[in-house]
Protein backbone atom coordinates (compact mmCIF):
# COMPACT_ATOMS: atom_id res chain seq x y z
CA UNK A 1 0.00 0.00 0.00
CA UNK A 2 1.33 3.41 -0.92
CA UNK A 3 1.76 5.88 1.90
CA UNK A 4 -0.21 9.10 1.88
CA UNK A 5 1.96 11.80 0.21
CA UNK A 6 3.00 14.87 2.11
CA UNK A 7 1.84 18.25 0.79
CA UNK A 8 3.94 19.28 -2.20
CA UNK A 9 5.42 22.43 -0.67
CA UNK A 10 7.01 20.72 2.36
CA UNK A 11 8.34 17.91 0.19
CA UNK A 12 10.19 20.18 -2.19
CA UNK A 13 11.12 22.50 0.66
CA UNK A 14 12.92 19.60 2.29
CA UNK A 15 14.61 18.74 -1.00
CA UNK A 16 15.96 22.24 -1.37
CA UNK A 17 16.86 22.49 2.31
CA UNK A 18 19.26 19.62 1.77
CA UNK A 19 20.79 21.38 -1.21
CA UNK A 20 21.23 24.63 0.67
CA UNK A 21 22.68 22.94 3.76
CA UNK A 22 25.58 21.44 1.84
CA UNK A 23 28.80 22.34 3.67
CA UNK A 24 30.98 24.68 1.68
CA UNK A 25 34.34 23.78 3.25
CA UNK A 26 37.09 23.27 0.68
CA UNK A 27 40.11 21.02 0.73
CA UNK A 28 43.19 21.00 -1.47
CA UNK A 29 42.59 20.24 -5.14
CA UNK A 30 42.66 16.71 -6.48
CA UNK A 31 46.20 15.78 -7.50
CA UNK A 32 47.41 13.44 -10.17
CA UNK A 33 44.43 13.75 -12.56
CA UNK A 34 45.26 12.93 -16.15
CA UNK A 35 45.96 16.08 -18.15
CA UNK A 36 44.98 14.42 -21.41
CA UNK A 37 41.29 14.44 -20.49
CA UNK A 38 40.89 18.18 -20.08
CA UNK A 39 38.79 18.91 -23.19
CA UNK A 40 35.37 19.20 -21.55
CA UNK A 41 36.75 19.93 -18.11
CA UNK A 42 38.77 22.93 -19.19
CA UNK A 43 35.93 24.30 -21.29
CA UNK A 44 33.80 24.06 -18.17
CA UNK A 45 36.06 26.50 -16.37
CA UNK A 46 36.98 28.97 -19.08
CA UNK A 47 36.58 32.58 -18.13
CA UNK A 48 33.47 34.26 -19.47
CA UNK A 49 33.41 37.73 -21.03
CA UNK A 50 33.12 40.77 -18.82
CA UNK A 51 29.72 41.65 -20.29
CA UNK A 52 27.47 40.47 -23.09
CA UNK A 53 24.41 42.19 -24.53
CA UNK A 54 21.22 40.22 -25.01
CA UNK A 55 19.95 39.91 -28.56
CA UNK A 56 17.03 42.20 -29.49
CA UNK A 57 13.69 40.56 -28.74
CA UNK A 58 11.81 39.94 -31.99
CA UNK A 59 8.99 37.94 -30.39
CA UNK A 60 6.34 40.42 -31.55
CA UNK A 61 7.00 39.60 -35.20
CA UNK A 62 8.56 36.12 -35.03
CA UNK A 63 6.24 33.70 -33.20
CA UNK A 64 8.73 30.89 -32.67
CA UNK A 65 10.38 29.13 -29.73
CA UNK A 66 13.23 26.67 -30.33
CA UNK A 67 13.40 24.44 -27.26
CA UNK A 68 16.40 22.17 -26.56
CA UNK A 69 15.65 19.56 -23.89
CA UNK A 70 16.53 16.07 -22.71
CA UNK A 71 14.95 12.89 -24.10
CA UNK A 72 11.72 11.62 -22.48
CA UNK A 73 11.24 14.99 -20.79
CA UNK A 74 7.87 16.26 -22.00
CA UNK A 75 4.56 14.52 -22.62
CA UNK A 76 4.20 12.66 -25.93
CA UNK A 77 1.33 10.56 -27.29
CA UNK A 78 1.32 7.32 -29.25
CA UNK A 79 1.42 9.23 -32.52
CA UNK A 80 4.59 11.08 -31.49
CA UNK A 81 2.82 14.37 -30.85
CA UNK A 82 3.42 16.57 -27.80
CA UNK A 83 -0.05 17.31 -26.36
CA UNK A 84 0.89 20.20 -24.05
CA UNK A 85 3.08 21.79 -26.72
CA UNK A 86 0.29 21.43 -29.26
CA UNK A 87 -2.15 23.05 -26.83
CA UNK A 88 0.26 25.93 -26.19
CA UNK A 89 0.66 26.53 -29.92
CA UNK A 90 -3.12 26.56 -30.40
CA UNK A 91 -3.63 29.01 -27.52
CA UNK A 92 -0.89 31.45 -28.42
CA UNK A 93 -0.06 31.13 -32.11
CA UNK A 94 3.57 30.55 -31.13
CA UNK A 95 5.26 27.65 -32.92
CA UNK A 96 7.52 25.44 -30.79
CA UNK A 97 10.39 23.56 -32.40
CA UNK A 98 11.12 20.92 -29.78
CA UNK A 99 14.43 19.04 -29.98
CA UNK A 100 15.85 16.34 -27.72
CA UNK A 101 19.26 17.96 -28.08
CA UNK A 102 20.65 17.48 -24.55
CA UNK A 103 22.30 14.12 -23.89
CA UNK A 104 24.26 15.39 -20.91
CA UNK A 105 25.18 18.83 -19.61
CA UNK A 106 28.86 18.77 -20.59
CA UNK A 107 28.43 17.58 -24.17
CA UNK A 108 25.67 20.11 -24.77
CA UNK A 109 27.76 22.91 -23.32
CA UNK A 110 30.73 21.87 -25.44
CA UNK A 111 28.58 22.29 -28.56
CA UNK A 112 27.36 25.79 -27.74
CA UNK A 113 30.03 27.41 -25.55
CA UNK A 114 31.83 29.21 -28.39
CA UNK A 115 28.63 30.89 -29.60
CA UNK A 116 27.64 31.69 -26.02
CA UNK A 117 30.99 33.31 -25.31
CA UNK A 118 30.43 35.64 -28.27
CA UNK A 119 26.81 36.36 -27.39
CA UNK A 120 25.66 34.65 -30.57
CA UNK A 121 22.55 32.59 -31.31
CA UNK A 122 23.11 28.92 -30.40
CA UNK A 123 20.09 27.71 -32.40
CA UNK A 124 17.89 27.47 -29.32
CA UNK A 125 15.74 30.03 -27.52
CA UNK A 126 15.33 28.04 -24.32
CA UNK A 127 17.34 25.19 -22.83
CA UNK A 128 16.78 23.05 -19.73
CA UNK A 129 20.05 22.47 -17.88
CA UNK A 130 20.91 21.14 -14.43
CA UNK A 131 21.55 23.46 -11.49
CA UNK A 132 25.35 23.22 -11.64
CA UNK A 133 25.39 23.98 -15.36
CA UNK A 134 22.88 26.79 -14.84
CA UNK A 135 25.34 28.18 -12.31
CA UNK A 136 28.05 28.26 -14.96
CA UNK A 137 25.90 30.02 -17.57
CA UNK A 138 24.84 32.64 -15.04
CA UNK A 139 28.42 33.14 -13.80
CA UNK A 140 29.64 33.79 -17.35
CA UNK A 141 26.74 36.08 -18.32
CA UNK A 142 25.34 33.64 -20.89
CA UNK A 143 21.67 33.81 -19.78
CA UNK A 144 19.09 36.56 -20.26
CA UNK A 145 17.21 38.15 -17.39
CA UNK A 146 13.58 37.04 -17.33
CA UNK A 147 10.59 39.36 -16.88
CA UNK A 148 8.46 37.90 -14.10
CA UNK A 149 5.61 40.30 -14.93
CA UNK A 150 5.11 38.34 -18.15
CA UNK A 151 4.98 35.06 -16.22
CA UNK A 152 2.29 35.51 -13.53
CA UNK A 153 1.84 31.75 -13.19
CA UNK A 154 5.43 31.51 -11.95
CA UNK A 155 3.98 32.71 -8.66
CA UNK A 156 3.08 29.00 -8.41
CA UNK A 157 6.78 28.17 -8.09
CA UNK A 158 7.14 26.42 -4.77
CA UNK A 159 8.39 28.95 -2.18
CA UNK A 160 11.37 26.77 -1.35
CA UNK A 161 12.64 27.07 -4.93
CA UNK A 162 12.18 30.81 -5.36
CA UNK A 163 15.61 31.72 -4.02
CA UNK A 164 18.72 29.68 -4.75
CA UNK A 165 22.34 30.61 -4.25
CA UNK A 166 23.18 30.58 -7.95
CA UNK A 167 20.17 32.73 -8.92
CA UNK A 168 18.64 34.77 -6.07
CA UNK A 169 15.07 35.70 -6.88
CA UNK A 170 15.08 33.45 -9.95
CA UNK A 171 15.91 36.27 -12.35
CA UNK A 172 17.67 34.08 -14.92
CA UNK A 173 16.36 30.54 -14.39
CA UNK A 174 13.00 28.89 -13.73
CA UNK A 175 12.82 25.23 -12.67
CA UNK A 176 11.44 22.75 -15.20
CA UNK A 177 11.61 19.36 -13.41
CA UNK A 178 13.66 17.65 -10.72
CA UNK A 179 14.49 14.04 -9.99
CA UNK A 180 16.68 11.31 -8.60
CA UNK A 181 19.60 9.28 -9.86
CA UNK A 182 19.45 5.71 -8.56
CA UNK A 183 19.86 2.17 -9.87
CA UNK A 184 17.71 -0.08 -12.00
CA UNK A 185 17.77 -3.60 -13.36
CA UNK A 186 15.98 -5.72 -15.93
CA UNK A 187 13.59 -7.90 -13.92
CA UNK A 188 13.42 -10.58 -16.63
CA UNK A 189 17.18 -10.94 -17.02
CA UNK A 190 18.04 -10.38 -13.36
CA UNK A 191 15.09 -11.79 -11.40
CA UNK A 192 16.99 -11.70 -8.12
CA UNK A 193 17.35 -7.93 -8.36
CA UNK A 194 19.97 -5.68 -6.80
CA UNK A 195 19.98 -3.48 -3.72
CA UNK A 196 23.09 -1.31 -3.94
CA UNK A 197 25.76 0.14 -6.18
CA UNK A 198 28.08 -2.56 -4.84
CA UNK A 199 25.78 -5.15 -6.41
CA UNK A 200 26.63 -3.68 -9.82
CA UNK A 201 30.15 -5.04 -9.38
CA UNK A 202 29.06 -8.69 -8.98
CA UNK A 203 30.69 -11.21 -11.31
CA UNK A 204 27.45 -12.24 -13.04
CA UNK A 205 26.96 -8.66 -14.25
CA UNK A 206 30.40 -8.28 -15.85
CA UNK A 207 30.06 -6.41 -19.13
CA UNK A 208 26.36 -5.77 -18.55
CA UNK A 209 26.47 -2.60 -16.39
CA UNK A 210 25.81 0.96 -17.50
CA UNK A 211 26.55 4.24 -15.71
CA UNK A 212 25.81 7.89 -16.46
CA UNK A 213 28.24 10.30 -18.10
CA UNK A 214 27.07 12.95 -15.62
CA UNK A 215 29.94 13.04 -13.14
CA UNK A 216 27.88 14.17 -10.16
CA UNK A 217 25.40 11.31 -10.53
CA UNK A 218 27.77 8.41 -11.19
CA UNK A 219 30.45 9.56 -8.77
CA UNK A 220 27.79 10.67 -6.31
CA UNK A 221 26.26 7.20 -6.10
CA UNK A 222 29.67 5.52 -5.84
CA UNK A 223 30.73 7.92 -3.08
CA UNK A 224 27.46 7.39 -1.21
CA UNK A 225 28.02 3.62 -1.42
CA UNK A 226 31.44 4.23 0.16
CA UNK A 227 29.83 6.07 3.08
CA UNK A 228 30.51 9.66 1.94
CA UNK A 229 27.92 12.40 2.53
CA UNK A 230 28.14 14.04 -0.90
CA UNK A 231 26.29 17.12 0.40
CA UNK A 232 28.77 17.57 3.23
CA UNK A 233 32.47 18.01 3.95
CA UNK A 234 34.49 15.82 1.60
CA UNK A 235 37.52 16.38 -0.56
CA UNK A 236 40.27 14.73 -2.57
CA UNK A 237 40.64 11.59 -0.44
CA UNK A 238 36.98 10.68 -0.77
CA UNK A 239 36.82 11.55 -4.46
CA UNK A 240 40.04 9.62 -5.17
CA UNK A 241 38.64 6.51 -3.50
CA UNK A 242 35.53 6.70 -5.67
CA UNK A 243 37.40 7.43 -8.90
CA UNK A 244 39.67 4.45 -8.16
CA UNK A 245 36.60 2.23 -7.88
CA UNK A 246 35.11 3.66 -11.06
CA UNK A 247 38.38 3.24 -12.96
CA UNK A 248 38.78 -0.36 -11.77
CA UNK A 249 35.27 -1.35 -12.85
CA UNK A 250 35.81 0.21 -16.29
CA UNK A 251 39.26 -1.37 -16.75
CA UNK A 252 37.99 -4.79 -15.65
CA UNK A 253 35.15 -4.65 -18.17
CA UNK A 254 32.45 -4.65 -15.49
CA UNK A 255 31.03 -1.38 -16.83
CA UNK A 256 30.02 -1.70 -20.47
CA UNK A 257 28.64 1.75 -21.23
CA UNK A 258 29.05 5.31 -19.90
CA UNK A 259 26.38 7.46 -21.48
CA UNK A 260 24.03 10.40 -21.09
CA UNK A 261 20.34 10.13 -21.92
CA UNK A 262 21.10 7.57 -24.65
CA UNK A 263 21.64 4.94 -21.94
CA UNK A 264 17.97 4.04 -22.30
CA UNK A 265 18.60 2.38 -25.68
CA UNK A 266 21.14 0.07 -24.04
CA UNK A 267 18.53 -1.03 -21.52
CA UNK A 268 15.97 -1.67 -24.24
CA UNK A 269 18.29 -3.70 -26.48
CA UNK A 270 19.75 -5.64 -23.55
CA UNK A 271 23.33 -4.37 -23.82
CA UNK A 272 23.01 -3.39 -20.16
CA UNK A 273 21.07 -5.37 -17.57
CA UNK A 274 21.64 -3.05 -14.59
CA UNK A 275 22.63 0.61 -14.48
CA UNK A 276 22.86 3.93 -12.70
CA UNK A 277 19.90 5.84 -14.17
CA UNK A 278 17.48 8.76 -13.84
CA UNK A 279 14.18 8.04 -12.15
CA UNK A 280 11.53 9.22 -14.60
CA UNK A 281 13.16 7.54 -17.60
CA UNK A 282 12.52 4.09 -16.16
CA UNK A 283 8.81 4.74 -15.64
CA UNK A 284 8.53 5.77 -19.27
CA UNK A 285 10.59 2.84 -20.56
CA UNK A 286 8.36 0.49 -18.60
CA UNK A 287 5.25 2.06 -20.11
CA UNK A 288 6.66 1.62 -23.60
CA UNK A 289 8.26 -1.82 -23.20
CA UNK A 290 6.15 -3.83 -20.79
CA UNK A 291 7.30 -3.11 -17.24
CA UNK A 292 10.71 -4.78 -17.55
CA UNK A 293 12.75 -2.63 -15.17
CA UNK A 294 12.77 -1.86 -11.45
CA UNK A 295 14.11 1.48 -10.14
CA UNK A 296 15.20 2.19 -6.57
CA UNK A 297 17.05 4.82 -4.63
CA UNK A 298 19.58 2.61 -2.78
CA UNK A 299 19.62 2.63 1.01
CA UNK A 300 23.14 4.09 0.75
CA UNK A 301 21.63 7.04 -1.10
CA UNK A 302 20.91 8.56 -4.50
CA UNK A 303 21.36 12.03 -5.93
CA UNK A 304 18.85 14.88 -6.22
CA UNK A 305 18.92 17.45 -9.01
CA UNK A 306 16.84 20.07 -10.78
CA UNK A 307 16.80 21.22 -14.41
CA UNK A 308 15.98 24.80 -15.33
CA UNK A 309 14.51 26.85 -18.17
CA UNK A 310 17.12 29.38 -19.35
CA UNK A 311 17.14 31.82 -22.31
CA UNK A 312 20.59 31.95 -23.96
CA UNK A 313 22.09 35.39 -24.40
CA UNK A 314 21.84 35.26 -28.22
CA UNK A 315 18.15 34.35 -28.44
CA UNK A 316 15.72 36.87 -29.90
CA UNK A 317 12.62 35.11 -28.56
CA UNK A 318 12.67 35.90 -24.84
CA UNK A 319 9.06 37.09 -24.64
CA UNK A 320 7.86 34.01 -26.51
CA UNK A 321 9.77 31.82 -24.04
CA UNK A 322 8.32 33.71 -21.09
CA UNK A 323 4.83 33.04 -22.45
CA UNK A 324 5.69 29.33 -22.71
CA UNK A 325 7.09 29.17 -19.19
CA UNK A 326 3.97 30.88 -17.90
CA UNK A 327 1.86 28.21 -19.65
CA UNK A 328 3.80 25.34 -18.08
CA UNK A 329 3.34 26.85 -14.61
CA UNK A 330 -0.41 26.34 -14.78
CA UNK A 331 -0.88 23.51 -12.20
CA UNK A 332 -3.12 21.52 -14.54
CA UNK A 333 -0.53 21.66 -17.32
CA UNK A 334 2.24 20.81 -14.84
CA UNK A 335 0.25 17.79 -13.66
CA UNK A 336 -0.26 16.62 -17.24
CA UNK A 337 3.48 16.79 -17.88
CA UNK A 338 4.21 15.05 -14.57
CA UNK A 339 1.84 12.23 -15.49
CA UNK A 340 4.10 11.44 -18.43
CA UNK A 341 7.65 12.31 -17.35
CA UNK A 342 7.31 11.13 -13.72
CA UNK A 343 9.81 13.67 -12.39
CA UNK A 344 9.41 16.04 -9.46
CA UNK A 345 7.28 19.01 -10.48
CA UNK A 346 8.18 22.44 -9.05
CA UNK A 347 4.64 23.81 -9.42
CA UNK A 348 2.51 24.39 -6.34
CA UNK A 349 -0.97 22.99 -6.87
CA UNK A 350 0.20 20.31 -9.29
CA UNK A 351 -0.32 17.54 -6.74
CA UNK A 352 -3.95 18.48 -6.27
CA UNK A 353 -4.39 18.72 -10.05
CA UNK A 354 -2.71 15.33 -10.40
CA UNK A 355 -5.18 13.82 -7.94
CA UNK A 356 -7.99 14.99 -10.19
CA UNK A 357 -6.34 13.22 -13.14
CA UNK A 358 -5.53 10.01 -11.25
CA UNK A 359 -5.24 9.49 -7.47
CA UNK A 360 -2.41 7.02 -8.05
CA UNK A 361 -0.48 9.75 -9.84
CA UNK A 362 -0.71 12.01 -6.80
CA UNK A 363 0.69 9.14 -4.71
CA UNK A 364 3.66 8.57 -7.03
CA UNK A 365 6.72 9.03 -4.83
CA UNK A 366 8.94 9.82 -7.81
CA UNK A 367 6.85 12.94 -8.46
CA UNK A 368 5.82 13.73 -4.88
CA UNK A 369 8.51 12.04 -2.73
CA UNK A 370 7.74 11.05 0.83
CA UNK A 371 9.99 11.34 3.88
CA UNK A 372 11.48 7.88 3.39
CA UNK A 373 12.62 8.57 -0.15
CA UNK A 374 13.91 12.05 0.70
CA UNK A 375 15.92 10.62 3.59
CA UNK A 376 17.97 8.63 1.06
CA UNK A 377 18.50 11.47 -1.44
CA UNK A 378 21.40 13.93 -1.44
CA UNK A 379 22.51 16.94 -3.48
CA UNK A 380 26.12 16.80 -4.68
CA UNK A 381 27.80 19.72 -2.95
CA UNK A 382 28.71 22.82 -4.92
CA UNK A 383 32.18 22.78 -6.50
CA UNK A 384 34.21 25.89 -7.09
CA UNK A 385 35.67 26.32 -10.57
CA UNK A 386 39.03 24.78 -9.64
CA UNK A 387 37.43 21.72 -8.08
CA UNK A 388 35.10 21.33 -11.02
CA UNK A 389 38.02 21.34 -13.43
CA UNK A 390 40.08 18.84 -11.44
CA UNK A 391 37.24 16.44 -10.65
CA UNK A 392 35.82 16.57 -14.15
CA UNK A 393 39.29 15.95 -15.58
CA UNK A 394 39.70 12.86 -13.41
CA UNK A 395 36.25 11.58 -14.37
CA UNK A 396 36.70 12.28 -18.07
CA UNK A 397 40.07 10.52 -18.09
CA UNK A 398 38.25 7.31 -17.18
CA UNK A 399 35.39 7.95 -19.60
CA UNK A 400 37.73 8.62 -22.52
CA UNK A 401 39.82 5.59 -21.62
CA UNK A 402 36.72 3.44 -21.90
CA UNK A 403 35.77 4.79 -25.35
Phi, psi and omega in degrees: 000135180281140179286153178293126183291149172287160174303147187300316183303308180298326180298307183289330176300319179293321178302312182288327178302320178296320180296318185283341181272000180302129181294137185258013177299146181239142173249181178297155185290152177302133179253155174080009180290147184290125182288338183290352183253028189271000185310295180288323185296316181291322178296333180294334188244013177296153183279130179281166180292159181297321181199137175237151179255131179296145177297149176302141182275115180254022184301328183297331183247343182238097187273074184216139169233123174259116189245114174264126183216177177278162175292151176057041190231017168207160183293141179217143181262181184296336180273000181086010177272160179251098189303314182289326176294316179301319180294321178298316179299319181293323182287325192247341186077006178269127177275135178248121172262103187261127183228131175277072190265347185259113175265318166208167186298316186292315182292325177294314180299321180299328180286330190245355189296325182294316178294319179301317184295338178261000182074022185267165176294130179263003182088009177218143179262340176211138177230154178243105185237155185288156187314312185292328176284325174300321177303316181296313181298321179292318180301321184271357180079028185266001182241147180272147176288133182268151181259102183295337180294339178269000182229061184300331179292343179292350169299343176280355175301129182307134184308325182292344181255003187281341176227119176231155185302321185279348181205073180302131180077001179052055180275337186234357182212144176228127183300141175259296177212161173232172180185189182243151160253131179214210181234153176220166176209156177280115186291334179283320183271342179224070187297336179285343178073179176223160183236343188209167174299324179300330179293338178294340183266008180292150187300325183287353177254009182302128180077009183232021183248138174241149174225167184273147176279359172280112186305315185295331180279309181294310180291326178300314181291323178294317179295318178299320178294337178267009175088015181266133172278101186291345177271354188251215188267096176222164182209216189298319183300314181292318180293319179300319180298320180287320180292328176297317178296314179301312181299318180298314183292329175289312182297324180281354180083009178293315177272122181272316187227141174235105189221166170274224185299340181289356178302335184296327178296325179293325176292318183294317183274358175087003177299325174240141181256330179218150188197160164275126192218175173259141193303304187297329181302321185290322176300317181290319177298321178296319180296327184271340190231012172091037172054055184267343190239148174247135178245138173220154162269116185301156177301329178292337176126154172232176182262154174245144180205166177220140175253150193228138167296133172216144177258114180299152187301331184267005180281141175256020187236031187302315182295322176298318179296317179300322178294323179290318177299316179303319179299315184286350176265007166289125184304325180291322177292317179301321179293322178296318177296314181301324180298332179266309189280335178059037171250172184286120179275140180268010189260118175297135182096348182291328180294318178294320177294324178295322179298327178289330177285311184195116180304326178296326178298317180294339179266003182288115186286349174280338177262318180235081187296147176264181184300321182297315180292318180296329181293342181254008185245138186224147176262125178301126187298155180297138175253138171284173188297325180291316178296318181300317179297312184293315183289322176294322178298316179297317180295313182294332178297324176286316181299314181292328177293335181274344186291000000 
